[in-house]
Amino acid sequence: MDNENYREKYCDKLKEAGELIEQYVVPIFYLNKFERPEMLATGFFLEHNRKVYFITASHVIDNLDPTERSFVISINTKMLSLSLAGAKRTVDQESERADSQFDLAAIPISYKVDYYEECQKLAIPTSRTTLNKNFSKVDMQLLQGFPSSKNKTAKRLNNKTK
């Protein structure tokens, strides 16, 4: 296969993966000084051991006002307040800010919230992920987030695929 056909096939696979991932992406908002929602980041729901978690980057929590104990997400055009209670995240031990090497936060969704069923419907079961699976060879890893302009991986891919 020549380089041009390989690149075309690679781009098609990336587009296909993006379209599949898009159905699970949930936008995260904060309220600006005019009390209007502005998009801050994205995340997704993950179901593990019959519990639902909202997964996002740890630095998203760093970007919130320290007095905030929740952020706003949008599910099916409804704006919902997601509590950060019980959140587990990777942080640098010295600064207590997001770890720059492994930037991850998991926020448990209480089954008591009135929108739990909607979260559960959007949740990706861990059985459909690569969690706890072994691979003899890894060809590519991709983590996509918002804003993509700050996504170092996306910048590198764009520079190599143009």
Solvent accessible surface area in square Angstrom, and as a share of the most:
residue,aa,sasa,rsa
1,M,158,0.71
2,D,83,0.43
3,N,125,0.64
4,E,103,0.46
5,N,83,0.42
6,Y,130,0.49
7,R,96,0.35
8,E,105,0.47
9,K,107,0.45
10,Y,50,0.19
11,C,53,0.32
12,D,86,0.45
13,K,111,0.47
14,L,39,0.19
15,K,134,0.57
16,E,103,0.46
17,A,37,0.29
18,G,24,0.23
19,E,104,0.47
20,L,95,0.47
21,I,70,0.35
22,E,128,0.57
23,Q,105,0.47
24,Y,40,0.15
25,V,60,0.34
26,V,3,0.02
27,P,35,0.22
28,I,0,0.00
29,F,33,0.14
30,Y,86,0.33
31,L,89,0.44
32,N,27,0.14
33,K,173,0.73
34,F,134,0.56
35,E,124,0.56
36,R,159,0.58
37,P,65,0.41
38,E,75,0.34
39,M,73,0.33
40,L,33,0.16
41,A,5,0.04
42,T,25,0.14
43,G,6,0.06
44,F,67,0.28
45,F,0,0.00
46,L,31,0.15
47,E,42,0.19
48,H,64,0.29
49,N,116,0.60
50,R,217,0.79
51,K,124,0.53
52,V,2,0.01
53,Y,53,0.20
54,F,0,0.00
55,I,17,0.09
56,T,9,0.05
57,A,26,0.20
58,S,0,0.00
59,H,79,0.35
60,V,2,0.01
61,I,24,0.12
62,D,25,0.13
63,N,88,0.45
64,L,18,0.09
65,D,77,0.40
66,P,126,0.79
67,T,116,0.68
68,E,79,0.35
69,R,153,0.56
70,S,30,0.20
71,F,5,0.02
72,V,28,0.16
73,I,0,0.00
74,S,20,0.13
75,I,2,0.01
76,N,110,0.56
77,T,132,0.77
78,K,100,0.42
79,M,87,0.39
80,L,28,0.14
81,S,68,0.44
82,L,4,0.02
83,S,57,0.37
84,L,3,0.01
85,A,71,0.55
86,G,50,0.48
87,A,29,0.22
88,K,150,0.63
89,R,70,0.25
90,T,37,0.21
91,V,53,0.31
92,D,62,0.32
93,Q,170,0.75
94,E,168,0.75
95,S,65,0.42
96,E,125,0.56
97,R,127,0.46
98,A,20,0.16
99,D,39,0.20
100,S,103,0.66
101,Q,162,0.72
102,F,125,0.52
103,D,44,0.23
104,L,73,0.36
105,A,1,0.00
106,A,26,0.20
107,I,0,0.00
108,P,53,0.33
109,I,13,0.06
110,S,51,0.33
111,Y,160,0.61
112,K,159,0.67
113,V,48,0.28
114,D,141,0.73
115,Y,18,0.07
116,Y,30,0.11
117,E,121,0.54
118,E,40,0.18
119,C,0,0.00
120,Q,71,0.32
121,K,165,0.70
122,L,41,0.20
123,A,10,0.08
124,I,31,0.15
125,P,47,0.30
126,T,26,0.15
127,S,90,0.58
128,R,156,0.57
129,T,38,0.22
130,T,93,0.54
131,L,91,0.45
132,N,140,0.72
133,K,102,0.43
134,N,151,0.77
135,F,118,0.49
136,S,128,0.82
137,K,152,0.65
138,V,87,0.50
139,D,123,0.64
140,M,89,0.40
141,Q,145,0.64
142,L,68,0.34
143,L,141,0.70
144,Q,108,0.48
145,G,30,0.29
146,F,84,0.35
147,P,44,0.28
148,S,65,0.42
149,S,77,0.50
150,K,156,0.66
151,N,25,0.13
152,K,143,0.61
153,T,46,0.27
154,A,25,0.20
155,K,108,0.46
156,R,138,0.50
157,L,38,0.19
158,N,79,0.40
159,N,118,0.60
160,K,162,0.69
161,T,28,0.16
162,K,179,0.76
